[in-house]
Amino acid sequence: MKTTHPAHWRSYVDPSRWFRVWHPPGWTLVESGGEAQLVAPGSGGLLRLVGRWRSNWNKVDFDTVVDPEQVFPDSRRVRSARPLDGPYPSMCTEGESNDLAKLTWWKRWLRPPQWRPWKLWSARYKSVCVVATFQTTGRRDPELETLATMIMNSLEFADEPPDPPHIFADRVVRIARDRFPSLKCHRSDEFRVQLGESNINLFNFYRNYVQEPERFEDIILPALATVAQVQKWDSAQSEPTLASVRSRILPMLYPEEVWRRSFPNFVGTPWVGDLMVLYVVDEQHAYWYIRDDMLQRWHIDREMLHDLALANLDRYFERQQMEYVMGREDGGSMLLMPKRPDAYNSSRILSRQFCSALRIELGAELAVGVPSRDFIVAVSMGQAEALSEIRRKVEDDFNRMDHPLSPRLLLVSADGVSEFPERPLEA
């Protein structure tokens, strides 16, 4: 369902991917505690929006979803107002609240009331309800009220609002029990599922799901199938010899903080920008991480494993050529990024051969972003504004993409890969 808004306005999509609104570029966006706060210029007013989920809304639920007296205590002139112009069921209430209501009684007694106008909206679509309030910081400002109403009239719900995390986890358990009845399955905590002897963290799967909620089964079934298959392996598969997996060992970038917290038994080599190099055995449609104890049985050390993985990485992309898209930013910088996702796309930055090819295409020094496992972007040195925009896009991708790695830029030069300086280098 589409709405209209001024072309130059900026969009805001809530973290749950349930709805979006557009707002004037002069309004400041602050996200806090699961709600969005849009602050008018000069802090003249505050518009707050929050999404609520309920599987089976009915009219009574909707009529009582929010109590104006709880949101704005000590109010007067409370009345119904015009609902939103959009295609969704909505309500609006307006009134004035005493700005001194939160003070102790004796302080209120010493000061005259300070009445400030407010509006409260609620709009519903499927299982999602958006509740919004707007209040000026001083006297009534018709222009700000009009802008706040325009923002709310730009409200657009997702066609298929993603399930919240707890419902998503329950769906995973149900589909696992249905497809793999021989394995016991249950939620081990809020966002982990125990399938047989394996514990599955759903965080990355959920990040992927909220981008494309209609692909729930496509996202979760391959992972469940791999877990089920691994539990059927015999000792030769679960404790393989080096010879049997040598050609399939590949490097995988991983956030250092997550590795230290959750997987310290996986072989890891510190790299650049709070990233680690881990090592996996590729299984065509999945991969598994190499543990420290395996190196002892294979009689190799980390350096030998690292060299083997990098050599395999170059051969991997010789067999499966990475197709690139090249473009130019407004600031003049050239961009290069892969056309298709691949689990080893970000790992390519570990290859000297690949970095040399990038420097031929984009210049002796260039910036590289690895916001996720499947994506990498390289940009030539251009204007500082263009690099700042690329940095912002990498941060956005890090926050929304599956398997996040780093929101920071890296620098590729003749010396190798290093952290990008705070002040961009001149071209």
C-alpha positions in Angstrom: 0.0 0.0 0.0 1.5 3.3 -1.1 1.2 6.8 0.3 2.3 10.2 -1.0 4.9 12.6 0.5 7.2 15.4 -0.7 9.9 14.1 -3.0 12.8 15.6 -1.0 11.7 14.0 2.4 13.7 11.3 4.0 12.3 7.9 4.8 12.5 6.0 8.1 12.0 2.3 8.3 11.5 0.8 11.8 13.9 -1.9 12.9 11.2 -4.6 12.8 10.5 -3.7 9.1 6.8 -3.2 10.0 6.3 0.3 8.7 7.9 3.4 7.3 7.3 7.1 7.3 8.8 10.1 5.5 9.9 13.2 7.3 11.4 16.6 6.4 15.2 16.6 6.2 15.4 19.2 8.9 13.8 17.0 11.5 16.3 14.9 13.6 15.7 11.2 13.9 16.6 9.5 17.2 16.0 5.8 17.9 15.6 4.8 21.5 14.1 1.9 23.4 12.3 0.5 20.4 10.7 3.8 19.4 11.5 6.5 16.8 11.6 10.1 17.9 11.5 12.8 15.3 12.6 16.2 16.7 11.4 19.3 14.9 14.0 22.0 14.1 14.9 24.1 17.2 13.4 21.3 19.3 10.0 22.9 18.7 8.2 19.7 18.9 8.6 15.9 19.3 6.9 13.2 17.2 7.2 9.7 18.7 6.3 6.4 16.9 6.3 2.8 18.1 5.0 -0.4 16.5 3.0 -3.0 18.5 2.2 -6.5 17.5 -0.9 -8.5 18.2 -1.8 -11.7 16.3 -5.6 -11.2 16.5 -6.6 -7.5 16.7 -10.3 -6.8 17.0 -12.2 -3.6 17.2 -12.3 -3.5 20.9 -8.5 -4.1 21.1 -7.9 -1.3 18.6 -10.2 1.2 20.3 -8.3 0.6 23.6 -4.8 0.2 22.3 -3.7 3.3 24.0 -5.3 5.4 26.7 -4.7 9.2 26.2 -5.0 9.8 29.9 -2.0 7.5 30.6 0.1 9.1 27.9 -0.9 12.7 28.7 -2.1 12.9 32.4 -3.8 16.0 33.6 -5.2 16.9 30.2 -8.1 19.1 29.1 -10.1 19.7 25.9 -9.6 16.1 24.9 -11.6 15.3 21.8 -11.6 13.1 18.7 -9.9 14.5 15.7 -9.6 13.7 12.0 -8.0 10.2 11.4 -5.2 9.7 9.0 -5.8 10.1 5.2 -4.1 6.8 4.4 -5.8 3.5 3.5 -5.5 2.0 7.0 -8.0 2.0 9.9 -6.9 4.8 12.2 -7.9 7.1 15.0 -6.7 10.5 16.3 -7.3 12.2 19.6 -6.1 15.7 20.6 -6.0 17.8 23.6 -3.8 19.9 26.0 -1.8 18.6 28.9 -0.4 20.4 31.9 3.4 20.5 31.5 3.7 20.7 35.3 1.8 17.4 35.9 5.0 15.5 36.6 6.1 17.8 39.3 5.3 17.2 43.0 2.0 18.7 44.1 3.5 21.5 46.1 5.7 22.6 43.2 2.6 22.6 40.9 0.7 24.6 43.5 3.4 27.3 43.4 3.2 27.7 39.6 0.4 28.4 37.2 -0.5 25.5 34.7 1.4 25.4 31.4 -0.8 23.8 28.9 0.7 22.3 25.8 -1.3 20.9 22.8 -0.8 17.3 21.8 -2.1 14.8 19.2 -2.2 11.0 19.5 -2.7 8.7 16.5 -3.1 4.9 16.1 -3.2 3.0 12.8 -3.5 -0.7 12.1 -2.6 -3.1 9.4 -2.8 -6.9 9.8 -1.1 -7.7 13.1 0.7 -4.4 13.5 -0.5 -1.2 15.2 1.5 2.0 15.1 1.0 4.4 17.9 2.3 8.0 17.6 2.2 11.1 19.7 3.1 14.7 18.9 3.5 17.6 21.3 5.0 21.0 20.9 7.5 22.4 23.4 5.6 25.7 23.8 2.4 27.2 22.6 0.4 25.7 19.7 2.4 25.9 16.4 0.0 25.2 13.5 2.9 24.8 11.0 4.6 22.1 13.1 1.2 20.4 13.7 0.6 20.4 10.0 4.1 18.9 9.3 3.6 16.2 12.0 0.2 15.3 10.4 1.8 15.1 7.0 4.5 12.8 8.4 1.8 10.5 9.8 -0.2 10.6 6.6 2.9 9.2 4.8 2.7 6.1 7.0 3.2 2.9 4.9 2.9 -0.6 6.4 4.9 -3.5 5.0 2.7 -5.7 2.7 3.8 -8.7 4.8 4.9 -7.5 8.3 7.6 -9.9 9.6 6.8 -11.9 12.7 8.4 -10.6 15.9 11.4 -12.7 17.1 9.4 -14.9 19.5 6.9 -15.9 16.9 9.7 -16.4 14.4 11.4 -18.8 16.8 8.1 -20.7 17.4 7.7 -21.1 13.7 11.2 -22.5 13.4 10.4 -25.1 16.0 7.2 -26.1 14.3 8.7 -26.5 10.9 11.7 -28.5 12.4 9.4 -30.9 14.2 7.3 -31.3 11.0 10.3 -31.9 8.6 12.6 -33.8 11.0 10.3 -35.7 13.4 13.1 -38.1 14.5 15.0 -35.2 16.1 13.7 -33.5 19.3 13.3 -29.8 18.9 12.6 -27.0 21.4 13.6 -23.4 22.1 16.6 -23.5 24.4 16.3 -19.8 25.2 14.7 -16.7 23.7 16.4 -16.9 20.3 18.1 -20.3 20.2 16.6 -23.6 19.0 17.8 -27.1 20.1 17.5 -29.6 17.3 18.7 -33.0 18.3 22.2 -32.4 19.8 22.8 -29.1 18.0 22.0 -25.6 19.3 21.1 -23.1 16.5 21.4 -19.4 17.0 18.5 -17.7 15.0 19.9 -14.2 15.1 21.4 -14.1 11.5 18.5 -16.1 10.1 16.1 -13.5 11.5 18.0 -10.6 10.1 17.7 -12.2 6.7 14.0 -13.0 7.2 12.9 -9.5 8.1 14.2 -8.3 4.7 12.1 -11.0 2.8 9.5 -12.4 5.2 7.8 -14.3 2.3 11.0 -16.5 2.0 10.8 -17.9 5.5 11.1 -21.6 4.5 13.8 -20.8 1.9 15.9 -19.1 4.6 15.5 -21.6 7.5 15.0 -25.0 5.9 18.5 -25.4 4.3 20.1 -24.6 7.8 17.8 -27.2 9.5 18.5 -29.8 6.9 22.3 -29.3 7.2 22.1 -29.6 11.0 20.0 -32.8 10.6 22.5 -34.2 8.1 25.5 -33.5 10.2 24.0 -35.5 13.1 23.9 -38.5 10.8 27.6 -38.4 10.0 29.8 -41.2 11.1 33.2 -40.6 12.7 35.0 -40.3 9.3 32.8 -37.3 8.5 32.7 -35.6 11.9 36.4 -36.2 12.5 37.8 -36.1 9.0 41.5 -36.5 8.0 43.3 -33.5 6.5 43.7 -35.2 3.2 39.9 -35.6 2.9 39.1 -31.9 3.3 42.4 -30.1 2.3 41.0 -28.8 -1.0 37.8 -27.5 0.6 39.4 -25.4 3.4 38.6 -21.7 3.0 39.0 -18.5 5.1 36.0 -16.8 6.6 36.0 -13.3 8.1 34.2 -13.0 11.5 33.7 -10.2 14.1 36.3 -10.7 16.8 33.9 -9.8 19.6 31.4 -12.5 18.6 34.2 -15.1 18.1 35.7 -14.5 21.6 32.3 -14.6 23.2 30.7 -17.5 21.4 33.2 -19.6 19.5 36.7 -19.4 21.1 37.3 -23.1 20.3 37.3 -22.3 16.5 40.7 -21.6 15.0 41.0 -17.9 14.6 43.7 -15.5 13.4 43.5 -11.8 14.3 43.2 -9.5 11.3 42.3 -5.9 10.7 39.5 -3.6 12.1 38.3 -5.9 14.9 37.9 -8.8 12.5 39.2 -12.4 12.7 40.0 -14.9 10.1 38.3 -18.2 10.8 38.6 -21.4 8.7 35.8 -23.5 7.3 35.4 -26.7 5.3 33.1 -26.0 2.4 30.2 -28.5 2.0 28.8 -27.1 -1.2 25.5 -25.8 0.3 26.9 -25.3 3.9 30.2 -25.1 5.8 31.6 -26.0 9.2 34.3 -24.3 11.2 37.7 -25.9 12.0 38.3 -26.4 15.7 41.6 -26.0 17.6 41.8 -29.7 18.4 41.7 -30.6 14.7 45.1 -28.9 14.1 46.7 -31.2 16.6 45.4 -34.3 14.9 46.3 -32.9 11.5 49.8 -32.0 12.7 49.7 -28.5 11.2 49.8 -25.0 12.8 47.7 -21.8 12.2 50.2 -20.4 9.7 50.0 -23.5 7.5 46.2 -23.6 7.8 46.0 -19.9 6.8 48.3 -20.3 3.7 46.3 -23.4 2.6 43.0 -21.5 3.0 44.2 -18.5 1.0 45.5 -20.7 -1.8 42.1 -22.5 -2.0 40.3 -19.1 -2.0 42.1 -18.1 -5.2 41.3 -21.4 -6.8 37.7 -21.1 -5.6 37.2 -17.9 -7.5 39.0 -19.2 -10.5 36.3 -21.9 -10.8 33.5 -19.6 -9.8 34.2 -16.2 -11.3 32.9 -13.3 -9.3 30.8 -11.0 -11.6 31.1 -7.3 -10.7 29.1 -4.2 -11.1 30.9 -0.9 -11.6 29.5 2.5 -11.2 30.3 6.1 -10.3 29.2 8.1 -7.2 28.1 11.7 -7.5 31.4 12.8 -6.0 33.4 11.1 -8.8 34.4 8.0 -6.9 34.3 4.7 -8.8 32.5 1.8 -7.1 33.0 -1.9 -7.6 30.7 -4.6 -6.0 29.7 -8.2 -6.7 26.6 -8.8 -8.7 25.6 -11.9 -6.7 25.9 -12.8 -3.0 28.4 -15.5 -2.1 29.5 -16.8 1.3 33.1 -16.0 0.5 32.7 -12.6 -1.1 34.0 -10.7 1.8 36.9 -13.2 2.3 38.3 -12.1 -1.1 39.8 -9.0 0.6 42.3 -11.5 2.2 43.7 -12.4 -1.2 46.7 -10.4 -2.4 45.9 -11.3 -5.9 42.4 -9.8 -5.5 43.7 -6.6 -3.9 46.2 -6.2 -6.7 43.4 -6.4 -9.2 41.3 -3.9 -7.3 44.2 -1.4 -7.3 44.6 -1.8 -11.1 40.9 -1.0 -11.5 40.4 1.7 -8.8 43.7 3.2 -8.1 46.8 2.7 -5.9 44.8 3.4 -2.7 41.1 2.6 -2.2 38.5 2.1 0.5 36.8 -1.2 1.0 33.7 -2.1 3.1 32.8 -5.6 4.3 29.4 -5.0 6.0 28.4 -8.6 5.7 29.8 -12.1 4.9 28.2 -12.1 1.4 29.0 -8.6 0.3 32.0 -6.4 -0.4 32.2 -2.9 -1.9 35.4 -1.2 -3.1 35.6 2.6 -3.9 38.3 4.7 -5.4 39.6 7.7 -3.5 37.4 10.7 -4.5 35.9 13.7 -2.6 35.6 13.4 1.1 31.9 13.8 0.9 31.6 10.8 -1.4 33.6 8.7 0.9 31.5 9.8 3.9 28.4 8.7 2.0 29.9 5.3 1.3 30.8 5.0 4.9 27.2 5.7 5.8 25.9 3.1 3.4 28.3 0.5 4.7 27.0 1.2 8.2 23.4 0.9 7.0 24.2 -2.4 5.3 25.9 -3.7 8.4 22.7 -3.0 10.4 20.4 -4.7 8.0 22.3 -7.5 6.2 22.5 -11.1 7.1 25.8 -12.3 8.7 27.1 -8.8 9.7 30.8 -8.2 9.8 31.9 -4.6 10.2 30.4 -1.1 9.8 33.9 0.3 9.2 35.9 1.0 6.1 39.3 -0.6 5.3 42.2 0.9 3.3 43.8 -1.1 0.5 47.3 0.1 -0.6 50.7 -1.1 -1.7 51.3 -2.1 2.0 48.2 -4.4 2.1 45.0 -3.9 4.0 44.8 -1.6 7.1 42.2 0.4 9.0 40.8 3.4 7.1 42.1 6.6 8.6 39.6 8.9 10.3 40.5 11.7 7.9 40.2 10.4 4.3 43.4 10.4 2.3 43.6 12.7 -0.7 43.4 11.2 -4.1 
